[in-house]
Amino acid sequence: MTIISEQRRGGFLGVVERSWRKSGYEITSVNSSRRFPAIYAKSPDGFGIRLSIGGEGQPFFEVATPCVEKSEVAAPTAETDGPNYAGGPIPRPDIHDDFWSAPSPPPRT
């Protein structure tokens, strides 16, 4: 729910990309759009992962599993730490972070 300012989006994706590479993920594609950038990767065990920046600077992580056999999965038993948006619309980001939500400082002269 943190707002990522347009000026900080590339840096945010860069931090995640370096972490993914360090963990052995293969970067498969990068969308360098200034407004809606995204990075795509594949984990060592075949999961497809995308980090994209959506409207108003909201980051979205999405994961696609490799082929698997269908199996029963128990419902979660723990409560969420924050708001639970399951089954409803995801609201726009509303959390301001002093670093990630701020525009870049002007260049030093």
N, C-alpha and C positions, 0 to 999 in steps of 0.2 A: 504494500500500500504506500510505499515511499515514492515520492515524486523525484524522478531523475531529470534534471534540467537538460535542455538540448545541448548545452556546452559540455556536460559531463557524461553524456551517453557513450561516446567512444571510449573514454577512460574506464567506465563501468564494464563494458564488454571486454576491454583489454585485460582487466583484472581477472575476469572469469575465464577468458581464453588461456591465460598463462596457467591458471590453476588446473584447467582441464588437460592441457598439454603435459603438465607435471604429473598428472594422474594417469598418463598413458592414453588419453583420448585422442582420436584423430579428428582434426578440424576438416570438415568436408565442404563447407561453403561459408561465405561471409557476405552479408548484404550491407554495404557501407552507406546506405541512405542516411543523410544527416538527421532526418526527422523520425524515421522508423527503422533503425538499424537492427540487424539480427546476426547471430552466429549459430552455425549448425555443426554438430560433432557426432562422433560414434564412439561409444565406450569400448574398452577391450573385450567385453562380453556381448557386444552386438546391440546395445541399446542406442537408439537414435535420440539425440537431445537437441533442443532448440532453446535459445534465449533470445527473446525479441523485446523491443521496446514499443509499446503501443501508445494509444491516445493519452495525452497529457503526461507522458513520460512514465507510464506504468510498465514495470518489467514483468515478463511472463516467462516462466520455465515450463517447457513441455517435454514429455518423454514418451517415446514409442518403444514398446518391447519387441524383442526379436520373436520369431515364431515360437509359440509355446502351446502346450496342451491345456485345454480348459480344466480348471480344478476349482473346488469350493474354497472360498476365502471368508474367514470370519469377519464380521463387522468390527470396526475399531471399538475398543472399550474405554479409551482415554478421551477426556474432554479436550477441546482445543484451548490453547493459551489465549487466543484472540477471537475476534468475531468468526463465526462459521457461516460461510456463504454457500455451502453445499446446496444444490438444487435451486438456487436463485440467481439473479443477476449479480455480476461482480461490479461493485461500485468503482467509481473513478478514484485514483490515488488521492489521499488526503493527509499524508504524513510528510512534514517538512523536515529534512535533514540539513544541518548547517553546511555540510560538504556536498552531498550528492544532489541536493535541490538548488544549490546556488549557481549562478552563472560564473564562468571563469573570471578570475581577476584580470584587470587590464594589464598589458605587457609593461614590464619595468623599463624605465628610460634612463 
